[in-house]
């Protein structure tokens, strides 16, 4: 269900562009590094700028009512299907308190850094340590109050604890490797111990909540960055390093403040994760080992040896990693057993299989969504079925056999679900490439005949595939269904793989299908006209009517995108009749002014094949008293071959009325030349690619086409001319007419008419 942003959301806009504050901070750090500003003062100013902006944003949020949190756990609805007024009021109060406390945490971090240049060097470490403690306490209180927090199951708590332990030990080992040799100051000990523990907890929580609660995850990440920056500042001050080294603490502190405010804003407006976002690349198993290995390598490079206690601490990273791997394997085995029992197939490890009459045993959509929660890998296949002959969904007896074939073709750990009457899904743990092959095998199985009494029906299937690491369960299912829709659009009997570009195409297509019906009644269709000129004297001899859809929602839509949708919605005849009528009316208006021009109108073979097309054309000409020879009907050559006999008959019928006919997009191939002799046409339109030299270095192909046109009594129009070189080449070849941007651009009727009056410049 889409989340509706609150009306107050417009007040959540940051007071400054998001890039301004980081840019100011970077400039201040550079100024400190160049000794233009005292380094510690540069750090204080940079962090103060970020914290001030973040505090203002959090203060605004504290005064607004939040939308539904990012993705809160489902609770029992109040009467009427929605949360009660008391529940909403309580949630508003809790969020406002949380925003106030987060504001205090960011303010504490900023004040800590701001006062450091004002105290003596001896007092700076305890001041920074105190600020670290206060900031950590405020963050701890605030983050526990963020909306959407749910009680974790025992297994999930264990996994997170192991992740925290593994990352925490690796961070402690890293700090040990990077600290100078000799006694460690007490403030450094406290900052290292408390800081690494807090950062480990916050990072693990942020990673775990990055999809379910993206706003909260940013708050956790911001808290980790802020505490890491303060802990680093304590270490640098405790060891008395040069002030310039303190500049390293500015980036995490600045990023922490901005991330905290941004996460709170996302939580307030109910932000959802991006549906096509990239999967996380921070592996829980390898990151701790990588951090420890890098720290050990740096220590060996600079010191030359690692002491025995440090080696023991480094090896302590290994047991949590092994335990985490064992937990992952156990989770996979439990999932495989559960899915196998539900699928009614063979159960691993010798468990007794469960049998279940196939449709009733399949899980439904809601259960499939539940099983998609928290999956770290695998793929989802969605299949749509229709009869091969009539396109209607199969009956129940066929669907029962479909379910049996799906379960028989899947592995023991795969889950088969029924989403709708003739729509099924397969959830598998294998990777996307193997899942694609699985989809191909299932497609082959489902399209085999279904023997039964009364006939042997066949079905057609369209599969959509999506990876299960792409977002929330609803997003994964939506992605698979979008890919399935694409497979259906392409004629079924195929497996389509989801990607972001596919979604963009399908969403655009859905928008077109939604907006096009009624566009004609709303007056959104329009025609522009591109003049056709005689190449000898650059005088206009005609125009071509070009369709445009001026959609308020989608912008200007061109015929290449509009016509396929109109054809699928059975609107092509309605649109074609409007174009013919409008073109004839405009031609009549220009004729009243004494201009002897012709008007070309594009039609598709499907329009041309309509039994009443010739009669409708005659009616339109008579309605506006237009001479038939002033109208030219164009049909594209690549599409003619499909219905060649019908096209020939209709073109002949048009010529019998006196209407001229044209073949557009002529390709000058062998098949095209043979087809040209059969078509009753008066004009031949070719592209500018024929004007250049031929591939064998002989005369340009346009000369061959022009000579052929002369023998057949067909005039040649070179369209798409965009340079004077092309215009000159077409003229040298003997072509009489030209069309293109180099001669005149398409424009509205009023601008074309004004150009006719002046004749000195082309319409723009």
N, C-alpha and C positions, 0 to 999 in steps of 0.2 A: 504494500500500500504506500503510495507516495506520501512523503512528509510535507505538510504545508508550512511554509515559513510564516512567522508571526508578522503582523502589520508593523510592529515596532522594529522589524529587522532592518528597515532602512536607516535606523539610528545607529546600527552597528558598524557603519563605515568608519574606518580608521581616520583620525584627524589628519594624518600625513600619509602619503603613498608608502607602500611597504618597503620600497627600496631606498627611501631617503634616509631612514635611521641607520641601517647598516652602512650606507655610504658615508654618512657623517662619522660613524664610529671608526670606519677604516681610515678615513683621513686623519682623525685624531691619533690613532695608533701609529700611522706613518709619521706624523709630526713628532710624536714622542720618540720614535726610533731615530729620527734625524736630529734630535736634541733641540728642536724648535720649541718644544714644550717639555717641562719636566715629565719623565716617563710615568711616574705614579699619578701625577695630575692628569696626564692624558688618559690613563686607564679610568680614573675617577670620572672625568668628563664624558668619555664614551659610554661607560656603563650607566651613568646618571641619565644621559639622553635616552637610552633604550628603556630604562626603568620608568622614567617619567611618562613617556608615551604609553607604555604598557599599563601603568597605573591608571592613566586617564581612561583607557579603553575598558579596563576592568571595573572602574567606577561607573561608567556608563552601563555596563552589563549588569551591575548590581542593582540598577534602577529599572531594569526591563524585565518583562515576563518571558521566560524561555519557551521555546516550542517543545514538542516531545523530544526527549533526549535521543542521542545518536541511534541507538537501537536497544531500548530497554527490554528487560525480560518481560515476557507476556504474563500478565496478571489477569485475574478474573475481572471481567468488565462490570461496571456499574449498570443498574437498570437503564435500558435504552441503548446499550452497546458502547458507551463511552465512559471515561473516568468521571466520577462525580465532581461537583464543584469543590467539595472539601478536599478531594485528592489533588485537584489541580492547584488549589490555593496552597496546600502543604508543599507540593513540589516547587512552586514558585518561591516560597519562603526559604526552602532548603537551598535552592540554587543561588538565591541572592546572598545567603550567608556564605556559601562556598566562594562566590566571587569576591566578597569582602575579605575573606581570609587569604585567598590567593593574592589579592591586592596587597595585603599586609606582608606576605612572603616576598613578593617582588620588591616592595618598598624597603624591607629589611636588608635584602641583598644590596640594593642600590645605596642605602645609607651607610652600610658597612664599608663599601669601597670609597664612598665620598668623604668619610671622615679620616681615612688613613693618612692623606697628606697633611692633616692638621695635628697629628699626634707625633710624639717622638719615636725614633726607630725602635727603641726598646719596648714600647707599648704596642707597637703595631701587630705582632703575632697574637697576643691575647685578645686584642680587639677583633681581629679577623676571625679568630676561633670562636669568640662569643657570637659574632654575626652569623657564622656558619651554623652554630647550634640553634639560634633563634629562627633562622630561615628554614632549617630542616624541620623544626617542630611545627612551624606554621604550614609548611607544605604537607606534612604528614596528616595534619588535621583536615586540611582542605581537600586533599586528594581522596580521602575516605568518604567525603560527602558528595563527590561528583555523581550526577544522575546516571542511572543505568548499571550501577554496581550490583552484582549478583553473588550469591553464595556459591563458592566453588565446590565441586565434587571432590571426594577424597583423592581419587586418582590424579585429577588436575592439580590439586594442591601439592601432591608429591612431585609431579613433574616440574612445577614452578620452583619448588624448594631446591630440587636438584640443579635446575638451571641457575638459580641465584647462587648456590654454593659453588658451582663450577666457575661462573663468571667472577664471583667475589674472590676466590682463591687466585685466579689468574691475574686480577687487578692488584691484589696484595703482592704477588710475586713480581709483577711489573714495577710497582713502586719500589720494592726492595732493590731490584736490579738498577733502577735509575737514580736512587738516592746516593749521595756521596759517601765514601768510606768514612768510618769513625762513628763516634757517639751520635745518636739521633735525638734532637731536641724533643722535650715532652709535647710541645704543641704539634710538632710534625707527626709524632706517634698517634696522637688523638685524631688529627685530621686524616691520616692515612687509614686508620682502622675504621672510623665512623664514615668517612667519605666513600671508601670503596664499598662498604656494605650497603650504604644508601643508594649509591649509583647502580650497583648490581640489581637491587630490588626494583628500582625505578625502570631501568632499561628492560628487564625481563617482563615487567608488567606492561610497559608500553608496547613491546613486541606482541604480547599475547592479545592485547585489546585493539591492535591497529585496524582490524576490520570491523569488529562488533561495535566498538566505541572509538571512532577515529579522533573525535574531539578530545576525549579523555586521554587517549594515547599521546597526543601532542602535549597535553599538560604534564603527563609523566615524563616525557622526553625533555620538556623545558625545565622541570625540577631537577632532573639528572644533570643537565648542562649547567644550571646555576650552582648546584652543590659541588660539581666537579671543578668549576671555576674558582669558587671560594676555597675549596680544599687545596687547589694548586697555589692560590695566593698565600695561604697559611704556610705551606711548605717553603715557598720562595722567601717569605719574610723571616721564617724561623731560622733558615740557614744563612741569612744575611747576604744574599746574592745581590749583585748590582740591580738598581731600580729598573734598568731597561728590561731585565728578564721578566718583570711583572707584566709587561705588555702581552705575554702569552696568555694571561688569564682573561683579557678583555673579550676575545671572541666567544668563548663558552658562556660568559656571564651575559653578554649582549644577546646571544642566541637564546639563552634560557628565558630571559624576560619576554622576548617577542613570541617565542613558542608558547609560553604559558598563556599570554593574552589571546593568541590566535586559537589555541585549543579551547579556551573558555567561550570564545565567540562561536566556534563551530558547534559546541555543545548547546549553546543558547538557541541557535537557529535551526538545530536539528539536522546538521550536515550529514550526508551519507557518503560512504566510500565511492570512489569512481568505479563505474561498472566494468571498465576495460583496463583497470590499473595493472601494472606489472606485479608479479608475485614478489614477496619479500626475499631478499638475498642475504640476510643476516642469519646464517645457520646456527642453531643453538648448539650443535655438537662441535663445530670446527672453529667458531669464533674464539672461545677461551683458549684453545690450543694455539691458534694463530697469534693471539696477543702475547701469550707467554713465550712463544718461540721468538718473536721479534724482540722482546725485551731481553731474553737471554743472549741473542745474537749481538745486540748493542753492547751488552755488558762484556761479552767476550772480546769484542772489537776494541773497547776502550780500556778494560782492566786486564784482560788476558786469562782470567780464571774465575771460577764460580766456587764459592765456599760450600762446604758440606751441608750446613743448614739450609742454604738457598736451594741446593739441589733437591733436598727433601721436600721443601715447599713447592718447588716446581713439579715434582712427581705427584704431589697431592692433587694436581689438576686432573690426573688420569682417572682415579676411581669415580668421581662424579660423571665423567664422560662415559665411562663404561656402563654405569648404572642407567644413565639417560638412554643409551643405546638399547639396553635390555628392556627398558620400559617401552620404547618405541616398537621393538619386536613383539612384545607381549600385546600391545595395542593392536598391531596388525593381525596377530593370530586370533584375538578375540573378535575383531571385526570380521575376519574370514569365516569363523565358526557361526557368528550370528547371521551373516548374510546367506551362508549356505543353508542354514535351517529355514530361513524365511523363503529362500528360492526353491526349496524342496529338492535340491540336487544333492550330490555326494558331499558329505561333510568331511573335512580333513581330520586326520588323526584317528580314524576309525569310529567316529561318532555315528550313531544310527540315523540315516536320512529320514526326513519327514516327507510324506507324500500328501498332496492336496490337489480335481475336476476341472484346472489351470487358471482361469480368470479370477476366481474367488481367492486363490492363494497369493495373488500379486498384491503388493503394497500400493497405496494410493499416493496422490500428490503430496499431501501433508506429511506422510511418513518419509517420502523421498527427501523432502526439504529438511526434515529433522536429521536424516542420515548424512546430509551434506554439510552439516555444521562441523567446523573444525577440521575438515579433511585437508591433509597436507599434500596430497598428490592424487593422481588418477584422472579419470575422464568421465563425462556424461554423454550418452548417446540418446537422442530423442528421435522417434520414427513416426511418420504419418503414413497412413494406409488409405488406398482408394482402389476401386475396381479398375482393372486394366481396360475394360470395354466402355463402361458407362461413367467412370469417375466417382461413383457414389461409394460410401463406406461399406465394407464387407458386412455380411450378416453374422449372427452370433456363432454359428457353427464354424465359420471360417476364422473368426476371432479366437475361438478356443484353440484351433490348430496353430494360429499365429503365436499364441502364448506358449504352447508346447514347443514350437520350433525355437522361439527365443530362449527359453530355458535350456533347451538341449544344446544350443549353440554357444551358450555362455559358460564361463568357468565356474568352479565351485564357490569362489568368493564374490561373484558378481551378483548384483541385486537387480531384479526385473520389476518394473512398476507399470501400472496402467494409469495414465494421466487423464484420458478422456475416452470416448466411445471407441475411436480407432486410432488412438495415439498412445504409444508405449515409450518407456525409457529404460535404459540399461546403465547402471552405475557400476563402474569397474575400477579396480585399483591399479591397473596397468597404465603405462604412460600413453601420451596422445598418439604416438606413431603406431604402437601396437593396437590401441583402441580403434584407430582408423582401419587397420587391417581386420579387426573384429567386426566393425561395421560393414565392411565389404563382404565378409562371410555370411553375416546375418542377412544382408540384402539378397545374396544369392539364394539363401534358404527360403526367405519369405516370398520370393518371386517364382518359386517352383509351383506347378499346378496343385490344386486342392481337390482331389477326387472326392466326389460325393454323388448321391443319387440326384439325377436330374441335370447333370452337367459337370464340367471340370473348370471351375472359375479360376482366374488368375488375378493377382493384385499387383499394384505398383506401390513402391515404398520410397519415401524420401527421408534420409537420415541427416541429422544435424549433430555435430560434435563440438563439445566445449571442454576445456580443461577445468578441473575442480579447484584450482588454486587461484582463480581470477577474482574472487570477491565473496560476498555474502551468498548464501544458498539461493535466494531469489534471483540474484544476478547471474549465477552459473546456469540456472534453469532457463532464464530469459535468453542468455547467450546461445544455449543449445537450441532453443526454439527459434531464434532468429536464423541460425544456420539451417535448421530444418525447413523454415519458410523459404529460404533461398533455394534449397534443393527442390522444393515443390514448384517454385517459379520456373526453374530450369527444366521441368518435365519429370521430376522424380527419378527413380532408379539410379540414385547416386548418393554419395556421402559428401556433405559440405562441411568444411572446417571453419569454425568461428574465428574472426579476427576483427580488429577495431575498424578497418576499412569496410568490411562487410556490414558491420552494424551501421556505419555512417550511410552506406548505400541503402540499406533496408529502411532505416528511419526516414531518409529522404523520400524513398518510395512510398512509405506509409503516409507521409505528409502530403505528397502529391495525390494519392488516392483519396485522402480525406477532403482536400480542398477543391479538387477538380469538379466533382459534381456540383452543379449550381453556379460555376464560374461564368458561364454564358449568361445566365439570368441576372447575375450581379454586374454584368457589364465589364468583366475583367479581361475579356479577349480583345485583341487589337491586331491591326495589320500595319506593317511598315512596308515601304516600297523601295526597291533598288532599281535605278534606271539601267536600261540596256542601250548601249551607244553603237552607232555605226563607226567602225574603226577608221574609215577613210577621212571623215570630216568631224568626228567627235559630236555628231548630232544625235539627240535621243530618238530612239525608234520605238521603245517600249519600256515596260517596267515589269518587275516580278513581285508579286504579293507574298510577303513573308509573315508567318503567324507568330505572334507574341502573346504570352499570358502574363498580364501585369497583376500578379497576386500580392495583396497587401501583406500576407504572411510569409510568402516564399520568395518575393522579389520577382524579377523578370525570368520566366521559364521559356526556353527555346524549344522548337519543334522536336529536336532529337530526343529530348527528355519528356516532352508532353505527349507526343503521339503514341508511344508504346503504352502509356498508362491509359490514354483514351481508348485504345483498342481493347485492352483488358477489361475496362469498365463498360464496354459496348457504347461508348460515347463518340466513336469516330465518325459515324454518319451525321450526328447532330453538329459536331464541330465542322465537318467538311461542308455541310449545307450553309452554315453561317459564313464560312470563308468565301464560298462561291458567290453568295448573295452580296456580301460586302464589297468584293472585288468588282463585280459587275456594276454596282451602284457608283463606286468611285470612278470606274472607267467611263460611265455615262456622264458624270460631272465634268471630267476632263474633256470629253468629246463636245460638250456644250460650249466649251471655250475655243473650239476650232482646232484642237490638237488631234492629229491622226496617229495615236499610239496604240500599241496592243498591250494586253495585260496577261501575264503568265500566272497560272494557279497550279500549285503542287497538289497532287492526289496520290494516295497509296493504291497498290493493286487491289487491296480489299475494298476500298471505296469504289474503284473503277469497276469491280466485279458486281456491284449492286445492280439488280435488273432494271431499276428505274433511273440509273445515273444519267443516261443520255436524255431521257425525258425531262429530268430535273434541270439539266443544263439548258435545254431549250426554253424551259419556263423562265429561268432566271434571265436569259438574254431578252426574252420578250417583255418581261416585266419592266426592264429599264431601257428598252428600245436600243439595244446594243447590237451592232452588226456582228454576225458570227465570226467573221475572219479577224475581228479585233481581240478575240479571246484565244489564249493558248493554254492547253491542258498538258501539264508536265507529269511524267511518271519516271521514277528512278530505275535505271537499267538493272542494277544488281537484284532488285526485287521482282523483276518481270518474269524471270524464268519459272517461278513457282506456279503461276497461273497464266502461262503464255497464251494458250488458245482463247481464254476469256478476255485477256487484255487486248489481243489482236481484234477481236470482235467489237469491243467497246470503242477502241480507237477508230476503227472503220466507221462505226455509227456516228461518232463525233464529226469525222471528216465529211460525212454525208450531210450534216447540218451546215457545213461551212466553217466549223471550228477547226483551228489549227492544233496540231499535236506535236509534242516535243519529248525526246528521250534524254533524261538527265543522268549525270554521273557516268557517261560512256567511258569504258575502260580500254578500248582498242585492243582487246585480246581476240584470239581466234574464235572463241565461242561467241563473243560480243559481235564480231563481224558477221558471223553466220546468222545470228539472231536479228541483226539490223536489217537484213534483206527481207525478213518476214513481217516486220512491224510497219504499219502505215503511218509514217511520221513526216512532219514538215521541217522540224528543227532538231538539231543534234547539239547537245551541250557537253563540253569536255572540260577537264580541269587543266590548270596551268602546267602540270607536270609533263604534259605532252609537248610543250613549247620548246623545252631544252633539247640538247642533242640526244639521239637515241643511244641505247647501251652499246651498240656495235660501232658507234662513231659515225654512222651515216647521217642522212638528212633527218631532221627532227620528225618525230611521229606525227606532229600536227600537220605537216605537209601531206603525209599519207592519208590522214583522215580528211583533210580538206579536198584532196583529189577524189577520194571515195565519195564524199558528199556531192561533189559536182556530178559524178556519174549517176548517182542515185537521185539527183534533184533535191537534195536536202541542204538547207543552210546550216552552217556551223557557227555556234556561239561559244567563245572561250570564256569561261567563268572563273572567278577567283583570281583575277589579275591584280597583283599587288605592287607592281613596279613598272616603270616605263620600258624596261628591257623586255619584260614579258609582253607588254602591249605591242611593242615594235615587232617582236617575233611572231605574234599572232597575225599581225597585219601583213608581214612578208610572206607568210604561208598561204595567204589568200583568203583568210577568214573574214567574213563581212562584219560580224558583230562581236562585241566584247562586254564583259560585265565584271566588276570587282572594285576594290577600294581605290585602285589607281585611277579609276574613271569616275565613280560616284559611289558614295556610301549609302546604305539603307537609311531611310528617314521617314518621318510621318508624312501623311498626305499633304499637309500644309507646307512643310519645308520643301518637299519635292516640287510642289506647285510654284513656290517662290523661286526655286532654282530654275524651273522652266522659264520663268519670266526674265531672269537675268542671263542665263546661259553662259555666264563667264566663269562660274565656279561651281564645284560639285557640292551637293548637300552634305552636311556634317551632322 
